[in-house]
């Protein structure tokens, strides 16, 4: 993080307007998309003013605290987008993330935000807006934002850097089905592509899930994946190939697996393993029960591509771990290990065997 000038303010500074400076320059460029707030003692009036300033702020606001905030800080920390606290043993609320070095972690988020500021701000806006909505409406908000970013310069830059890629070859059986009385087992079956969530696999998966929605003799659905990983996220070979952004929105929201998994949640268990990237955790998070094999990791890389999670992750994941930890995971792009995922509630159990 050498050479980075980290924008920081105190709680008093936040209360006095430190986050209120214009966020756009004359040509629409983003000015300091993220501001770090040092949490220190303040009177009740200052805390109230700072909390209001955080609620209406355009910038992503990241708190840093030397210790674990007590109850007087709860309102402010929940109004911020995430807060790093020094490592401790006590259980933390979902707005807090343990850190060995809160300032260094905040600086890492600032570096990620300045690399893709439009995607960063859109992520924060979508997480805030979607929090009070029902799942279907929140999925629409996510998809509107995702389509917007597909037409943006940050995604175009990522596509150029990635270079041309061939479309994935056709799959004979992208999903395997097995029925045992009331149990329907669905297995993602493109191990050669680490079960990437491409068009063929998506359509086969949604077809299998629709079967469960119309057949009430299916009392339990178990979803797993063949090969080294449950799902490596969207198939990068298909990125940037949508016919138009409006069609892409309708496909995501009306032909994706997320709404079906949400509708079937009480009957669905997802068993994940390996490196679960993007859709590889966004979709399981809709299920009523998620079981991770030891050593499983979870990662949301989309912001670094100029995008936000687009398979329902801004909806499913916050409903498990809160919008704050979701922002941390998506903006940092860090891998979350199975034990942390269990502590946060991203998964419900860590168990051997598949």
Phi, psi and omega in degrees: 000012180301141176088354180272126174266108188274116178292122183224153173211164175273173174299320177297317179298320177298316179298330183268004172111018183297332181267001189266356179298149180307138183264347180245139174277184184298329182259016179084005179288148181276131180254115178047080182291346185224137179234133178265133181246118177279118182275117179220173183302139178205155179284170186299320180295318178294318178299319179296316180295320179294322178296316178297318179298323179293320182298322185262003184290144173277331183280157168287130183245122183243118178275148172230136183222139180287330179230186180278120182301139176272189189298331181296339180269354190301314182298317181291314182297328177285335177281335176287172182272333171188154178227129175269134178235149179301145184307137178204169184270338186293144174300144183245151172291164186292347179278355187244144177233127177293145182208137173287336180213087184303321181292319179295321178292322176296321179296324178295320177294322179297319178298318178295321181292320181287336177289323179223072188293325182290318177295321180297310181295321178296318177303310181298319180296318181294318179296318179293314184292324185280343186305314183271357186275159170287166189300315183297315179294320180294324176296322177297317179299314178303315184290321175303314181293320181298316178297322176302313183289333175300332178267008186268168182287330182291318176292320178300320178296318179296317179300317180297316180294325180292321183085170181292141176227145177289151174295150179296144179292157178299151179247138179292312181222083183295339177223137176255140178240141175219133183245132176222095186054242183275359182263128171247119177258127179245125181239121173295131194228048169236062185299332179293340175244022181052038177054041178302142186276073177265184187301312184295315180294319178302311183295322179291320179295314180295325176298318179294319180292324177297326176303317180292329180288335183257351181245100184282359172280349172276104185264347181211137177238128174245123180248127176218187183222144177277153174090196189286341181219148176299309180194129182267018178091192180300146180287112185298336178294340181261353181295134179083010183253005180299141182295323175197162188289329179292317177297320179301319178299314182294323178295315181299317188269336184246351180232009180270169183276339185304307180300324179291318177298322177296316181295328182262008194311318184295338182259354191254132167241130177249131179249115187248156179202166177071211179266109181260113188241139174053242180304339180293347170235333179300317180286311177304328183297343175286337189287159178291331180217132177236124180244126181253139172287150175305140180088356178294143174232158184228137183211141176242100186264002196295325183299323179294346176263003183084018183233186170234166173309133187235003178258019180106005186295332178283356179249308185289315186290315177301330179287350173257317189238001182091154182291335186289308179292331175296316178298316178302311182296318184285322182281321180286328185070010183288151173284132177260124182281169186296322181294318177294319178301321178291317179300319182283337185096009177293326171237161184259343179199153170241115187220145173284158179089154183231000000 
